[in-house]
Amino acid sequence: MKQQVVQRLLQQFLFASALLLALSGAQAQTSAETRHGLPDFADLAERQGRVVVNISTTQIVRNRPGQLPFQLDEEDPFFEFFRRFGVPQGIPRESERHSLGSGFLISPDGYILTNAHVIDGADEVKVRLNDKREFTARVIGADRRTDVALIKIEATGLPSAALGNPDKLRVGEWVVAIGSPFGFENSVTSGIVSAKGRSLPQETYVPFIQTDVAVNPGNSGGPLFNLNGEVVGINSQIYSRSGGYMGVSFAIPIDVAMEIQGQLRATGHVSRGRIGVVIQEVTRELAESFGLEKPAGALVSTVEKDGPADQAGILPGDVILRFNGKAIASSSDLPRVVATSKPGSKASVYLWRKGAGKDVSLTVGEIRDEEATPRRRAGRAPSERETNRLGLVVSELSPEVRRRLGVGGGLVIEEIRSNTARADLRPGDILLALIHKGVSTELKSAEQFDKLLAQFGKSTNITFLVRRGDAQTFVTLKGIGD
């Protein structure tokens, strides 16, 4: 009898154990499915789609006498015809260029954030809301250095975006973009944060958020959301060899954009701090030679005479490790930190010199941005000059500037409008000479420059001698295109 009772109890125990194991296994499977399942973006898209706007711009292009209002390839038979016989009478002297982009509402009274390149050069900016209403927008200002623009429509009671904290983003976190790729309004795409604090060539003031969200032409200026429905960035650039999505896109952190828009709203332009140094990255080899424990900081290669750094006693060869208490982990950190400092304020600098640390104090100078595409006037903007074959707007140096720089000629780059990447050239660079097959030609006028460029085929590589600040460097363009 006892043996039967024991067997029955043992069977009940084994049954209960098996049941518990089965239940725990099912819970573990459910938990795993929850962990590895895709999030549902439907509610986010429905809620936040209302704050996203479509932006279309129109630019009136005035053509020089005898210039076609459209581009022709050199291999097109009509190219040779027009080259030989000129442009027929009756060809319109003006034409319109249209472009599309995105933006999002940041206030109920119609302030909208977008990219500066979306509205650059526009004579008219149209905004289409999610509810299909259309407005003509007024450009408050644009900052090309960060690619942030602020525009406004005359309306009230509008939905506005909730803003998040980009510092809390984690690599691998899901994010969502809403915009108008190729003009398809309110398109929703998703992906993850691939990296944070990315530095891009010629973009020294923005610690970009890198994502693998599908971003295409027309998405520019649109918002990047976290899963809480908060805007954490403005979609700005893509890395692409084809012009379309390749899995690498970059967004401007929203805190950077909001600081810029605050200045644009207040004054129409952006002012930044400067200290007057040229810097470079500290490599492991350089760190060892300077006696640093690890590669860090910004190595000063040139100090501007009588600039803030010069007056504070900073020397070439110093490594700036902290600025106003903020660590400079890499050279790209310094321009961002200095730029956010108020011009005229005192700043503390901790640097490394001759194997030891040193504290200095300086007064921050000011970089006054180029006038930030503020409030368009009737008619054309001041810059009416056409671009050359490279997409550059250049002007000749005045005699006074040539004497001061000690050069006989030179053309200053005022603007780079080419859609193709001219990453190694910057506005403000002075082109001193063009070099091809060992022959160096001094550049003296825009007309001479255009004639030189006309001699080269699309795949020709050319080199420029460039004056940048107090330094000279050689820049090669591989394949100059049309």
N, C-alpha and C positions, 0 to 999 in steps of 0.2 A: 504493500500500500504506500509506504513511504517512498519507495522507488518510483512509483507512478506519479506521485505528487512532485517529486524532484524533476522528473522528465518533463511534466507539464509546465512547471515554472521555468525550466531551461528553454523550452520551446517558445514560451511567451517572451522571455528575455531576448532570444535571438530574433524573434519577429519584430519586437520594439526597436532593437538595434538597427535592423535592416531598414525599418521605416524611417528612423532618424537619419540614417545615411542617405537614403533616397531623397528625403526632404532637403537636407543640407546640400546635396548635389544639385538639386533643381534650383535652390537659391543661389548657389555659386554660379550656375549657368546663366540664370537671370541677371545676376550682378555683372558677369562678364559681358553679356549682351548689352547691358546698359552702358558699361564702360566703353565698349568698342563700337557701339551703334552711332550713326550719324545724327547730329542735332537737327531739329526741325526749325527751318528758317521762315516758315510761312507767316507766323504771327509777327515776327520782326519786320518782314517785308511789308506786311499790311499796315503796321503802325507807322513805320518810318518812311515809307514811300511818299508820304504826303509832304515831307520837308525837302525832297529832292526836286530840282528844277532842271529844265532843258534850256541851254543858252545857245542862241544863234547870233552870229555877228556878220556885218557887212562892211567891207572896206572898199572905198572908191580909189581905183588906181589910175593915175594920170600918166599916159605914155608920152615919151619924148617924140618929137616929130620924126616920122619914118620908122617908129618902133611898133612892132606888132603887139596887140593886147593879149597875146597868148604865146605859149612856148612851143617851139618846133625842134624836133630832134635833128641833129646834123645829117642823119641818114635819110630824113624825109625829103622827097624830091622837091617839095615846095620850099624847103630851106634854101636850096641853091638858087631857085627861081627868085625868091625875095632878096637874096644876097646880091644877085647880079643886077636886077632891074628895080630894086627898091619896093617900098610899100605903096600899093595903089591909093589914089585919092579916095576918100570916102570911108576909109578904115576908121572906126571910132577912136577918138583920142582918150576916152575914158572907158573903163570896164569895172565890173564889180567882182570882188572876191568874197566868198562865203565860207564860213567855218562853223563847226558845231562843237559844243562842249557841255559840261554839266556844272552844277553848283548846288548849294543847299542853304536854306533859310536859317539864320541864327537869331532872329528876333521877330516878334509879331508885326513890327512896323516896316518890314520889307528889306532888311539888310541881308545880303547874300554873300557867302564866301565862294570863291572859285580860284582857278589858276590864273596867274598874270599872262601866261602865253595864250590862254583862251580868248582874252579880250584885247591882246596886243595889236595896236594899229587899227582898231575897229572905229568906223565912223558911226555905226549904229549897233546897239546891243539889245536884242530881244530876249525876253524871259517868258517861258511857258510853264505854268504851274501844273501840278498833278491833276487839278480839276479842270484843265484845258483853258483857263484864262491866260491871256497874253498881255504883257506889259513891255513898254520901252524902258530900259534901265539906264540909270545914271552912274557913270564910273566915279567912285569916290577916290580911288587911288589904287596903284598896283606897285608891287615890289618885285623887281626882276630877280634880285639876289636870292630870294626864298621862293619865288614863283607863286606868291600869294596876292590875290586881288580882292577888293571889296567893292561891290556894286549895290545899288538900291533901287527898288521899285516903289511907286507911290500906292501903297495899300496898307490896310490895318487888319487886325484880327487873324493874322496868318499863323499857321503852325510853325514851330521852331524846333530845331534839333536839340536834344540833350547832349551835353558834352562830357566825355569821359577823361580818364587820366592815362595818357600813354605810358607813363612810368610803371603802371601796374600791369601792362601787357606782358605776357610770357611767351617765349618762343615755343611754337607748337600750338598756341591757342587759336581757336576758330575766329575768323573775321569775315565780314560780308561787305561787298561793294554794291552800291546802287547808282546807276548812271545811264548814259545814252550812247552806248557804243554804236558807231556808224549811224547815229540818229535814231536808234531803236530805244524809245523813251522807257524809263523805269525798268531797265534790265537788271536782274539780280544775279550776282555771282558770288561764290564763296571760296574760301581757302584757309590757309593757316598763316600765322606769323612765321616767316622764315628766319628773320634776324632783326635786331634792333641797333640803332645808332650807326647805320651805314653811312660812310662818306663816299661821295661820288665826285668825279673830276669836275672842277670849277664850281662845286656846290659846297662851299666851306662853312655855310651858316646853318645847315639843316642836318640833324642826325636822323636820317631817313628810316622809316619802318619798311623792311623788305617783306613782301608776301608772295604767295603763289596764286593769289586771286586773279582770275581772268580779267585783265584790263586791256582795253583796245582803244583806238582813236575814237574820241567822243566821250570816254569815261573821265577824261581829264577834268579836274575840278570837283568831281563828285565825292561823296563822303565814304569813309571806311568805318564800319560799325563793329563794336564788340558784340557779344551775344546778349548783353544787357540792353542793346538798342542805343548805346551811346556812341557818338562820333569820336573816334580816336585819331583820325587822320584825314588828309585830303589826298586823293589819288592824283599823282603828279606825273610820273614817268614810267616807262617800261624799258626793259632791256630787250632789244629785238634786232635780228638781222634781216627780218622780212617786213618789218613795219607792223606786225600783228603780235598777238599774245604768244609768249614763249615760256611762261611760268615764272618770270621774274619781274615784279613790279614794285614801285616805290611810292610811299605815301609820306606827306609832310605831317609830323606830329601836330595834333590840334592845339597843344599849348603854345607851340611856336607860331602857328597861324593866328591864334587869338592875340598874342602880343603884338604881332605885326598889324593886324586889323585895328587894334586900339590906337596905334600911332597914325594909321591912315585915316581913321575916322576923326581924330583930333586935329591933324595938321595937313593931311593929304600926301605926306611923304614919310620916309623912315630915316631916322638918324641912328648911327651905330658908333660904338666906341672903337678906338684904334690906338695902338702904341708905337707903330712905326718900325716894325721888324719884318724881315723875311726869314722864314723858318723851314726846317726840314725834319723828316722823321728820324728818330733815334733808333738805329739798327743795333743788333746784338754786338756787332763788331765795334760800332761807335761807343756803345755803352761800356764795353771793356776798356777801350782806349781812354775814356773820360773817368774811369774808376767808379761807374755806377753799378749797383748790384744787379739791376735788370734793365732792359730797354723800356724807357718811359720818358715822358716829357716832350718838349719841343726844343730842338736845337736851333739857336739863333745863328743864321749864316750872314745876315747883313743887318746893319742898324742904320736907319734913316738919320741923316745929319740934322741935328737940332730938333728931332722928333721927341715924343714923350719918353721913349726908352733911352735915347741918347742922353737926354737931360737927367735921367735917373741913374746913369752910369752903367747901363746894361751894355755888354760887349759881345762881339761875334765870338762864338765858342761857348757862351753860356747856355745852359740847359734849363729852361723854365719848367719847374715841377709843380708849382701851385700858383694860382692867380686868384686873389681875394678869397683864399682859403679853399678853393675848389681844385681838386687834384687834376693834373693834366696827364692823362694816361697815354695819350698819343698826340702827335702834332696837330691833328685835325680838331682836337678839343679846344685848343687855344683861341682860334678865331671866333668860335661860337661863344666862349665865355667872355672874351673881350668885347665882342659886339653887343652883348646884353648889358654891358656896364654903361652907366650914364656919363656922357661926355662932360668933362670938367670935374668929375669926381676923383677922389683919391683912391688908389688901389695898392694893395700889398702884393708883392711878388716874391716867391721863394724860388731861388735858382741854385744851380750847381756850377761851381767855378773852381777849377784847379783842385779837384778832389775833395771839396768841402762845400757845405751849404751856406747860403747867404741870403739875407732878407733885404729887400729894397722897396722903396715907395715911389710911386709915380702918379702924375696927373693924366687921366685918360683924355686922349684927343677925340676928334669926331670925324667920322666918314659921313658925308652928306650924299645920300643916294642920288642917282640921276633922277630928274623930276619924274615922278612916279605915274606916268600916264594919267594925270589928274584931269578931271572935268573937260571933256572934249569941247572945243569951240566949233562954231559953224565953219564949214569948209574943211580944208586939209589941216593935218597936224603940222607942226613946225618942220619935221623931218620928211620932206617931200622927195628926197633923192632916191633914185632907184638903186637896187642892189646890183653888184657886178656878178660875174659868172659863178663866183664862189658863195654868193649870198651874203656878201659883206657890204656894209655901208661905210665908206672911208672918206676922210677929208684931209686936205693938205695942212701941214704944220705952218704956223705963222712964222715970219722971220725972227720974231722975238723968241719963240719957243725953240727954233732951230739953233739960235745962238746960245741959249741957256743950256741946251742938251749937247751942244758941240757936234751937231750933225749937219750934213749938207742938204739933206732932203728928208723923206719919210712921210708915211701916211698913217694917220691914227684911225683905228677901228672904232667907229661910233656905235655900230650895231651889227649883230649877227642874226640874219633872218633865215638862213638856209635850214631846210627841214633835215638835211643830212648832218651827221655829227661833225662839227669842227671843234672837237673837244680840246685841242691843244692851242687854240686861239681864243682870246678873250677881248671883250670891249675894253678899250683903253690901251691895248697893245699898239706899239708903233712899228709898222713894217718898214724896215730900212732898205732891204734889198731882196730881190728874187734870184734864186740860184737854180740853174738847170744845166745838167751835164757839165759841171765845172765852170760855167760862165755866170758871173755875178753881175746883176744889173741894178743899179741904185734906183729906188723908186722916188719919183719927184712929183707926179701928178696922178689924179684918178684916171684921166684920159689915157695917159701912158700905161697905167696898170691894166686897164681894160684891153688895150691893144696887145700887150704882152700875153694876157690870158687867152686871147682869141687865137693865138698861134698853136696852142697845145690841144692834143686829143684828149678824150675822156679818161683814158687810163694813165695819163701822164702823171708822174710824181714830181712835185716841185717843193723846193725848200725856201723858207724865208729866214732872213736874219731879223730877229725881233728884239726891240727894246721894251723891257717890262720893268717899270720902276727904275732902279739904278743899275739893273743887270741887263746883259744881252744874252740871248739864247737862240739856238737854231730850231725851227719847227718845220717838220716835213708833212705835207699832205699827200696821202697815197691815193692816187686816182682822183682828179679834180672834178670829174663828172661833167654835167652839161654846162 
